[in-house]
């Protein structure tokens, strides 16, 4: 049977925090197979990992920095000097392979390399059942292509590294490999189900347009052959001049853009990150021309309730012994000082099962027969079968 536990700390010393995290997390577990570790950018990540390893020496560790906080059953964990938490999973039938690679000029090739290394670490010559991915918020889609060049269309889950203020202080790690820019994976070999609910939980509006011009994958220059920001501003009843720079990021949290997959089962959210002087829109994930773009909508109540709803959906599919909950950092900004309501939703729905919630700048997942997809302003909530 799969068992799990969560440890956390807000100690100022990174190495002592790592020790405390590991000591709390290992209670009740005999032989944990993986530690999914998430920390504050204020910590020295090497020291945190060293602290964990001093308590659980041979533990495979994978994770990243989280934006501003994490959530565990005991509450919202944050601190001015640092914070961290780890989900430990113990299952005698589970086998793991982890790897991390620094970014470079050819992200697809790096994706292939990280997949091959993870296979080697797992001592396998065949694809895993599922895989977790974490990357810097820049080239995620290309890493996915490279990984799947090696292992095929294996379902994945996860999210990007994040920091507190979008200044690029995020870090990614797998064991003692720590990078600012790159990708890490954990390959899961198991006969048990790993169920992911991947959703923005927004409603469609009648505002729909065609992307007619794109610059460098992540800038929408034109919608319906008109300046993108002007079109979007009209859709949400604002002036383009009021959505310049970071104003757009905040204004769009409850009114983002979305693109449908070919079957219509999944809407991948594209978070408008910045309004540019030429009235183009920088977004958080790849976009392509001749794609229908939908203006989506919710409110703060909807952002909060969506978390409990997503866990409910997991419970319909799997009797979970652990939950790993990836929550967009932008949604957290939109929720603001009501984040305690998210904690209450998660505690209620997880019903005593250990969980960890992290805050990312990009979320990854799939739905039904969709391909693996990267998006923003989304939830990637995963349950591991007991």
Helices and strands as residue ranges (DSSP letters): E 3-9, H 14-25, E 34-39, H 45-55, E 61-65, E 70-72, E 75-77, E 84-90, E 95-102, H 107-122, E 130-135, H 140-151, E 156-159, E 172-174, E 177-179, E 182-189, E 194-199, E 203-215, E 219-223, E 226-227, H 228-236, G 240-243, H 247-251, E 257-260, E 267-270, E 272-275, E 281-283, E 292-297, H 300-317, E 320-328, H 329-335, G 336-338, H 339-350, E 355-360, E 363-365, E 373-375, E 379-385
